[in-house]
Amino acid sequence: MLFPSLLGNESIKHAFASAHALDSGCIILSGPRGSGKRTAAFDIAMGLLCTQDPAPCGRCGACVRMKAGSHPDYEFFNPDGGEIKVDAVRELRARSFIRPSEAARKVFVINAADKMNVQSQNALLKVLEEPVSTVFILLCENSEVLLQTVRSRSMHYRLEPLDPELLRELLAQRFPQAGPDAVCQAIESSGGYLGPAIDILSGAQSDVDTLAGSFASALRQDELSVFSCCMDASRLSRDDYAQFCDALCKRLAVLVRQGTSDSGFLLSLYEYVEKQKAQTAFNASVTALSGALAAFCGDNLKHSWRNT
């Protein structure tokens, strides 16, 4: 299978070069916001529905209809917000049992699949346990919140950061007015993903991203600055707090890669924030989470690299 739109991610492309990768009735694509999950899903779906070889050819009737957004056997489900409730998944499940209109199979993409509650995931599990002519592609930032029974019936691929030189070239082409320092900062702050880097250079960075940047900077200052950021985080909605955790992890990953003298604390903090993000999927209190984050930092900052 070809990936005409997906940049980098050679491991995913290599995996889908094997016919075995196409045998699964469910594919999980995970990665942070802006990592290319939708692009990868679209390429995979077009390849599955294409009538030529190698697929996707981009020229057959199926590919043309996919590009036009009118293929009858392709569906992209994008939740309005909040958790994905069981009724929505049951409707998708019912449609998955209907025979394809023109292709050998149908492809259903569920965006933000990590927002499915347990009931919703169990409803999806029922269709994954039965042989139907529908392939589900689940897009999620944190696959760990999916039930083990769902993950065990799926092929899982994680979107990777782009090579820094490739990302630098792409950003220089898109933002010719940006200086080398600005591009370098965008690459570091984005964790190597194109979407967030574009947001940074275009000035479209969200308040949540800004708060994550302030938190990372506060680690270089003092406990009071960190606690102030935690206080600001306590006012976020649950969805925004999950995005804050994601954005903060990107910045912590950059700091860890820099090999500071006490990267152990930063790695521990990274793992702690990852766990907090997972807890948001189970309706954890943002106030409790931000308070726990402040306590974790307070207990560990004395060992931080900033004091060495």
C-alpha positions as CSV (number, residue, x, y, z in Angstrom):
1,M,0.0,0.0,0.0
2,L,1.2,3.5,-0.8
3,F,0.9,6.6,1.4
4,P,0.6,9.5,-1.0
5,S,0.0,12.2,1.7
6,L,1.6,10.9,4.9
7,L,5.0,12.4,5.6
8,G,7.7,10.4,7.4
9,N,6.5,7.4,9.5
10,E,8.5,4.9,7.5
11,S,7.7,2.1,10.0
12,I,4.0,2.5,9.3
13,K,4.6,2.5,5.6
14,H,6.8,-0.5,5.8
15,A,4.1,-2.4,7.9
16,F,1.4,-1.7,5.3
17,A,3.7,-3.0,2.5
18,S,2.7,-6.4,3.9
19,A,-0.7,-7.8,3.0
20,H,-0.9,-9.1,6.6
21,A,-1.4,-5.5,7.8
22,L,-4.7,-5.4,5.9
23,D,-6.1,-8.5,7.5
24,S,-7.3,-6.8,10.7
25,G,-10.8,-5.6,11.1
26,C,-9.6,-2.8,13.3
27,I,-6.6,-0.5,13.1
28,I,-5.6,1.9,15.9
29,L,-3.6,5.0,14.9
30,S,-2.3,6.9,17.9
31,G,-0.3,10.0,18.4
32,P,-0.6,13.6,19.7
33,R,-2.7,16.3,18.1
34,G,-1.3,17.3,14.8
35,S,0.8,14.2,14.3
36,G,-0.9,13.1,11.0
37,K,-3.4,10.6,12.3
38,R,-6.2,11.8,10.0
39,T,-3.9,11.9,7.0
40,A,-2.7,8.3,7.7
41,A,-6.3,7.1,8.1
42,F,-7.3,8.7,4.8
43,D,-4.4,7.1,2.9
44,I,-5.2,3.7,4.4
45,A,-8.9,4.0,3.7
46,M,-8.3,5.1,0.1
47,G,-5.9,2.2,-0.3
48,L,-8.4,-0.3,1.1
49,L,-11.1,1.0,-1.3
50,C,-8.9,1.5,-4.4
51,T,-9.6,-0.9,-7.3
52,Q,-6.1,-0.8,-8.8
53,D,-2.6,-2.0,-7.8
54,P,-0.5,-0.6,-6.2
55,A,-3.2,1.1,-4.1
56,P,-4.2,3.8,-3.8
57,C,-3.7,4.7,-7.4
58,G,-5.4,8.1,-7.0
59,R,-7.0,7.8,-10.4
60,C,-9.7,5.1,-10.3
61,G,-13.3,5.8,-9.6
62,A,-13.0,4.8,-6.0
63,C,-10.0,7.1,-5.4
64,V,-11.7,10.0,-7.2
65,R,-14.8,9.6,-5.0
66,M,-12.7,9.4,-1.9
67,K,-10.9,12.7,-2.7
68,A,-14.3,14.3,-3.4
69,G,-15.7,13.0,-0.1
70,S,-18.4,11.0,-1.8
71,H,-17.4,7.4,-1.6
72,P,-20.5,5.5,-0.3
73,D,-18.4,2.9,1.6
74,Y,-16.3,5.4,3.6
75,E,-17.5,7.1,6.8
76,F,-15.6,9.5,9.1
77,F,-17.2,9.8,12.5
78,N,-16.2,13.0,14.4
79,P,-17.7,13.4,17.9
80,D,-19.2,16.8,18.8
81,G,-17.3,16.9,22.0
82,G,-17.1,15.1,25.3
83,E,-17.3,11.4,25.5
84,I,-18.6,9.2,22.7
85,K,-21.7,7.6,24.0
86,V,-22.9,4.1,23.4
87,D,-25.9,5.0,21.2
88,A,-23.5,6.6,18.6
89,V,-21.4,3.5,18.5
90,R,-24.4,1.2,18.2
91,E,-25.6,3.2,15.2
92,L,-22.1,2.8,13.6
93,R,-22.2,-0.9,14.4
94,A,-25.6,-1.3,12.8
95,R,-24.4,0.4,9.6
96,S,-21.3,-1.8,9.6
97,F,-23.5,-4.9,9.0
98,I,-25.0,-3.4,5.8
99,R,-23.2,-4.8,2.7
100,P,-20.8,-2.4,0.9
101,S,-22.4,-0.4,-2.0
102,E,-19.5,-0.9,-4.5
103,A,-16.3,-1.9,-2.8
104,A,-15.3,-5.3,-1.3
105,R,-15.5,-3.7,2.2
106,K,-16.4,-0.5,4.0
107,V,-14.1,1.7,6.1
108,F,-15.3,3.5,9.2
109,V,-12.9,6.0,10.8
110,I,-13.7,7.0,14.4
111,N,-11.9,10.2,15.4
112,A,-11.0,10.8,19.1
113,A,-11.8,7.1,19.8
114,D,-10.2,7.4,23.2
115,K,-13.3,9.4,24.2
116,M,-15.4,6.3,24.0
117,N,-16.7,5.3,27.4
118,V,-16.6,1.6,28.6
119,Q,-20.1,0.9,27.3
120,S,-19.2,2.4,23.9
121,Q,-16.1,0.3,23.7
122,N,-18.0,-2.9,24.6
123,A,-20.5,-2.1,21.9
124,L,-17.7,-1.8,19.4
125,L,-16.1,-5.0,20.7
126,K,-19.2,-6.9,19.6
127,V,-18.7,-6.1,16.0
128,L,-14.9,-6.7,16.2
129,E,-15.6,-10.2,17.4
130,E,-17.7,-11.0,14.3
131,P,-16.6,-11.3,10.7
132,V,-18.0,-8.3,8.9
133,S,-16.9,-6.5,5.7
134,T,-16.1,-3.3,7.5
135,V,-12.6,-2.1,8.7
136,F,-12.6,0.3,11.6
137,I,-9.8,2.8,12.0
138,L,-9.6,4.3,15.5
139,L,-7.8,7.6,15.9
140,C,-6.7,8.4,19.5
141,E,-4.1,10.4,21.3
142,N,-3.8,7.9,24.1
143,S,-4.5,4.3,23.2
144,E,-4.0,3.1,26.8
145,V,-7.5,4.2,27.6
146,L,-8.9,1.7,25.2
147,L,-10.0,-1.6,26.7
148,Q,-7.4,-4.4,26.4
149,T,-10.0,-6.5,24.7
150,V,-10.3,-3.8,21.9
151,R,-6.6,-3.4,21.6
152,S,-6.0,-7.2,21.4
153,R,-8.3,-7.4,18.4
154,S,-6.6,-4.5,16.6
155,M,-3.3,-3.6,14.8
156,H,-1.8,-0.6,16.6
157,Y,0.5,1.9,14.9
158,R,1.8,5.1,16.6
159,L,2.6,8.2,14.5
160,E,6.2,9.2,14.9
161,P,7.8,12.7,15.0
162,L,9.3,13.8,11.7
163,D,13.0,13.9,11.1
164,P,14.2,17.3,12.3
165,E,15.8,18.2,8.9
166,L,12.6,17.3,7.0
167,L,10.5,19.3,9.4
168,R,12.9,22.2,9.1
169,E,12.6,22.1,5.3
170,L,8.8,21.9,5.4
171,L,8.6,24.9,7.8
172,A,11.1,27.0,5.9
173,Q,9.0,26.4,2.7
174,R,5.7,27.3,4.5
175,F,7.1,30.2,6.5
176,P,9.9,31.8,4.4
177,Q,9.7,34.9,6.6
178,A,10.5,33.0,9.8
179,G,14.1,33.2,11.0
180,P,16.2,30.1,11.7
181,D,15.8,30.6,15.5
182,A,12.0,30.7,15.3
183,V,11.9,27.6,13.2
184,C,14.3,25.8,15.6
185,Q,12.1,26.8,18.5
186,A,9.0,25.6,16.8
187,I,10.6,22.2,16.0
188,E,11.6,21.8,19.7
189,S,8.3,23.0,21.2
190,S,6.2,20.8,18.8
191,G,8.0,17.6,19.7
192,G,8.8,17.1,16.1
193,Y,5.2,17.1,14.8
194,L,4.2,19.3,11.8
195,G,0.8,20.4,13.0
196,P,1.8,21.9,16.3
197,A,4.9,23.5,14.6
198,I,2.7,25.2,12.1
199,D,0.4,26.5,14.9
200,I,3.4,28.0,16.7
201,L,4.8,29.8,13.6
202,S,1.4,31.0,12.4
203,G,0.5,32.4,15.8
204,A,-2.4,30.0,16.1
205,Q,-1.1,28.4,19.3
206,S,-3.9,27.9,21.7
207,D,-4.1,29.1,25.3
208,V,-3.5,25.5,26.4
209,D,-0.3,25.3,24.4
210,T,0.8,28.6,25.9
211,L,0.1,27.4,29.4
212,A,2.1,24.2,28.7
213,G,5.0,26.3,27.5
214,S,4.8,28.5,30.6
215,F,4.8,25.4,32.8
216,A,8.0,24.0,31.1
217,S,9.6,27.4,31.6
218,A,8.6,27.6,35.2
219,L,10.6,24.4,35.9
220,R,13.7,26.6,35.3
221,Q,12.5,29.1,37.8
222,D,10.9,28.2,41.2
223,E,8.2,26.3,42.9
224,L,5.9,29.3,43.1
225,S,5.9,29.7,39.3
226,V,5.1,26.0,38.8
227,F,2.3,26.2,41.4
228,S,0.9,29.3,39.6
229,C,0.7,27.3,36.4
230,C,-1.0,24.5,38.2
231,M,-3.6,27.0,39.5
232,D,-4.2,28.1,35.9
233,A,-4.6,24.5,34.8
234,S,-7.2,23.9,37.5
235,R,-9.5,26.2,35.7
236,L,-9.4,24.2,32.4
237,S,-12.2,22.0,31.2
238,R,-11.5,18.3,31.2
239,D,-10.9,18.1,27.5
240,D,-8.6,21.2,27.7
241,Y,-6.7,19.6,30.6
242,A,-6.1,16.5,28.5
243,Q,-4.7,18.8,25.7
244,F,-2.5,20.6,28.3
245,C,-1.1,17.2,29.4
246,D,-0.4,16.4,25.8
247,A,1.3,19.7,25.0
248,L,3.3,19.5,28.3
249,C,4.6,16.0,27.4
250,K,5.9,17.3,24.1
251,R,7.9,19.9,25.8
252,L,9.2,17.6,28.5
253,A,10.3,15.1,25.8
254,V,12.4,17.9,24.3
255,L,14.0,18.6,27.7
256,V,14.7,15.0,28.3
257,R,16.4,14.6,24.8
258,Q,18.6,17.6,25.7
259,G,20.3,15.3,28.2
260,T,20.3,17.7,31.2
261,S,22.1,16.6,34.4
262,D,18.9,15.5,36.1
263,S,16.7,14.2,33.3
264,G,15.4,11.5,35.6
265,F,13.1,14.0,37.3
266,L,11.8,15.2,33.9
267,L,11.2,11.7,32.7
268,S,9.3,10.9,35.9
269,L,7.3,14.0,35.4
270,Y,6.6,13.1,31.7
271,E,5.3,9.6,32.8
272,Y,3.2,11.2,35.6
273,V,1.6,13.7,33.2
274,E,0.9,10.9,30.7
275,K,-1.0,9.0,33.5
276,Q,-2.9,12.2,34.3
277,K,-4.0,12.5,30.7
278,A,-5.3,8.9,30.8
279,Q,-7.3,9.7,33.9
280,T,-9.1,12.5,32.1
281,A,-10.8,9.9,30.0
282,F,-12.4,8.5,33.1
283,N,-13.9,11.8,34.3
284,A,-11.3,12.6,36.8
285,S,-11.6,16.0,38.5
286,V,-9.4,18.6,36.9
287,T,-9.0,20.3,40.3
288,A,-7.8,17.1,41.8
289,L,-5.4,16.4,38.9
290,S,-3.9,19.9,38.9
291,G,-3.5,19.8,42.7
292,A,-1.8,16.4,42.5
293,L,0.5,17.7,39.7
294,A,1.5,20.6,42.0
295,A,2.2,18.2,44.8
296,F,4.3,16.0,42.6
297,C,6.4,18.9,41.4
298,G,6.7,20.3,44.9
299,D,8.0,17.0,46.2
300,N,10.5,16.5,43.4
301,L,11.7,20.0,42.3
302,K,14.5,20.0,44.9
303,H,16.0,17.3,42.8
304,S,15.4,19.0,39.5
305,W,18.2,19.7,37.0
306,R,17.6,23.5,37.5
307,N,19.2,23.3,41.0
308,T,22.3,21.4,39.8
